[in-house]
Amino acid sequence: MPISIPGRIGAALSAAACVAAFATAAPQSAHAAPAYNTGLIAYGTGATPDWTTVDINTHQQRTITPTGGGFDPATTTVTQIKYSPDTRHVAFATNTGKLWVASADGTNANPITNTVNNHSPIAWTPDGTQILYSADGIQTIPANGSTPPKQLVDPPGGSCYIEGVVQVTSHNVLFYKQRCIYDMGMYALTTLFALRPGEGPQVVTISESLDSAISSDGSRIATVSAMLRQVSVGVRGFGGSGNEVDWYYYNAQEIHNQGPTVFGPSGDIAFAYQEGEGNQASNEVEIFAHIPYPTPEKIVSEPAADSGPIAFMDWANGSSNIPARPIADRIGGTDRIATAINASQWAFDTRGTSGRRAVVAVLTRDDLYPDALAGTPLAIQKDGPLLLTHSTALDHAVSLELTRLLSPGATVYLLGGPAALSPAVADQVQRLGYTPVRIGGADRYDTAVAIANAVSSTPRSVLLATGTDFPDALTAGTAAGQERYNLGSSGYYSGSDPQNGGVVLLTDGNKMPLATLAYLNTHGGMLYAVGGPAAAALRSAVPWRTWTTLVGSDRYDTAAKVAASALYGNGAPGRYTMAAITTGTNFPDAMSGGALAGSQDAPLLLAGPGGLSPAENTILHAGHLSDIAIIGGPAAVSNRILAAAADTAFGPHAWDTYTNRKAPPLR
């Protein structure tokens, strides 16, 4: 049953302000993969003029008291901190309502504005040039204070207020909280919003009480609850796997004050609490390693003294081997199956280790494309790779990759009926300890509908592309996966509520199949026609519907129009920090590459024999990218095309190239 929320629950947003705030230079750091023992935790109570840092590896502690800029430790207390992505600077708020920036050791402090809500979290953009903070809405200001603050999110008014900035992720997604008070203070709702450059805010979660943290790549949300002697940690994804919640419980001594929760750069979770009370009270900080959780590691245990419990906390990057220059990754293998495996190994860490976690996997046959055309958004929104295998048996290398990726009992989706992937494939998946789930229909059009239903029963966006060729559908599938931050139809998150997402349906060239037409007649959502045949089919079959046409002069121009569409913030600079490029003349690399691109919020561009189209080169040049990923070996996308694309994105020779990196640090 839908929740009716009084007042203005949505914050008004200026598109121009959004673009200005997020249109930054290429990100220089952040975030996926150093193990959690390479960084530092910084924390404080909000009642002293300093904060404490603790090295996670050595547990060495240091007290940081700011100096410079007129900072007076006798009258000033530090109420919030946030280190820059490269850990060279730190932003902090004080009880005087000022926002300061200093060197990481607290020296050279400089106040840059006096309008901050001093107890609300603050955040940096991924490139370290802008700081976001709460002050009658959300404002953004250059980290050097060179210009006055600009309004990014307007105050909601009425009984609602912005509770604070939660985080800006490595994909430039801003998460923030808004709280509304009803019934004379007897009832309250906290709403978590996601905001991407060029787009309006999207509701992620509504709860009566929401104390949560967001992973640095924006793929997971964690909630920690500490009551009496038990601490519980809940973690879920934002995609279709969001209905699956991982819980861990353990007993502690008596807990009286629950503190903040943060994700580390590698996906691990730190949380603070106060144990005991009175003279026996102590402040504790513990770390859960990446799911599945082992015993948490306690890195702080100290007397609470007179300053009280921990009020703020940050997890900063430690020393890093991230290259200083942008990267052109080549991801390819000896054949199409190996290329898909290498794409999976680039995108996801090994299960049980820190980093990016695959929750599911999607399997499709390696020799034909029809059943896989709608599978890319399924892989993206369910948080897993799209892998290729033989039709009659599970490839041995694929079985090894599934074992590397997935926890026992995880779901493995099989696209197509028994003629596409034989019962022997399902049997082999089951014998590996996983749960095979077959999604298929009478033909490719019926299969696409079945896949769409598996993604979401109430899609926010429906993208149509021809099913008689592959390029338009695979480009559309990557874009459809960007809708994964949306709530389901009930207006709040619950374990049984399907989340909104984006789906891909197929047309029979310029004709509308019955299965696709039946879906359109029973489902709403924003409608997109990707490519000329799909647009023609829509015009003849459902002329009463309205839709957005994304049709270029050819498949390459169409890919550029998709990348510049509302699905990607209308091309707002900073909307994505990388792009993927694959051949537009064959389908296997585009299938695995589309899932990889979508997992990083990136568009999929298609290269012809001569390289990228002018419109695609414009996408690369204007995108402020830090990385590009070339999917396929030199026979599919030549070294000449790779070099031309990297020069366009980063400048002539101003980049490094790598081949088949394994879960590389993302920036």
Sequence and secondary structure as in RCSB ss.txt:
>XXXX:A:sequence
MPISIPGRIGAALSAAACVAAFATAAPQSAHAAPAYNTGLIAYGTGATPDWTTVDINTHQQRTITPTGGGFDPAT
TTVTQIKYSPDTRHVAFATNTGKLWVASADGTNANPITNTVNNHSPIAWTPDGTQILYSADGIQTIPANGSTPPK
QLVDPPGGSCYIEGVVQVTSHNVLFYKQRCIYDMGMYALTTLFALRPGEGPQVVTISESLDSAISSDGSRIATVS
AMLRQVSVGVRGFGGSGNEVDWYYYNAQEIHNQGPTVFGPSGDIAFAYQEGEGNQASNEVEIFAHIPYPTPEKIV
SEPAADSGPIAFMDWANGSSNIPARPIADRIGGTDRIATAINASQWAFDTRGTSGRRAVVAVLTRDDLYPDALAG
TPLAIQKDGPLLLTHSTALDHAVSLELTRLLSPGATVYLLGGPAALSPAVADQVQRLGYTPVRIGGADRYDTAVA
IANAVSSTPRSVLLATGTDFPDALTAGTAAGQERYNLGSSGYYSGSDPQNGGVVLLTDGNKMPLATLAYLNTHGG
MLYAVGGPAAAALRSAVPWRTWTTLVGSDRYDTAAKVAASALYGNGAPGRYTMAAITTGTNFPDAMSGGALAGSQ
DAPLLLAGPGGLSPAENTILHAGHLSDIAIIGGPAAVSNRILAAAADTAFGPHAWDTYTNRKAPPLR
>XXXX:A:secstr
      S  S  B HHHHHHHH  S      S S GGGSEEEEE SSSS EEEEETTT  EEEE   STT  TTT
  EEEEEE TTSSEEEEEETTS EEEEETTS S EEEES   TTS  EE TTSSEEEEESSSEEEEETT  S  E
EEE    TTEEEEEEEEE TTS EEEEEEEEETTTTEEEEEEEEE TTS  EEEEEESS  EEE TTSSEEEEEE
EEEEEEEEEEEESSGGGG  EEEEEEEEEEEEEEEEEE TTS EEEEEEES GGG EEEEEEE SSS  S EEEE
EEE TTT S  EEEEE  S    SS EEEEE  SSHHHHHHHHHHHH   TTSSS     EEEEESS  GGGTTH
HHHHHHHT  EEEE SSS  HHHHHHHHHH  TT EEEEES TTTS HHHHHHHHHTT EEEEE  SSHHHHHHH
HHHHH SS SEEEEEESSSSHHHHHHHHHHGGGTT   TTSS  TT     EEEEEEBTTB  HHHHHHHHH  S
EEEEESHHHHHHHHHH TTS  EEE  SSHHHHHHHHHTSGGGGGG TTS SEEEEEESS SHHHHHHHHHHHHT
T  EEEEBTTB  HHHHHHHHHS  SEEEEES TTTS HHHHHHHHHHHH TT  EEEES SS    
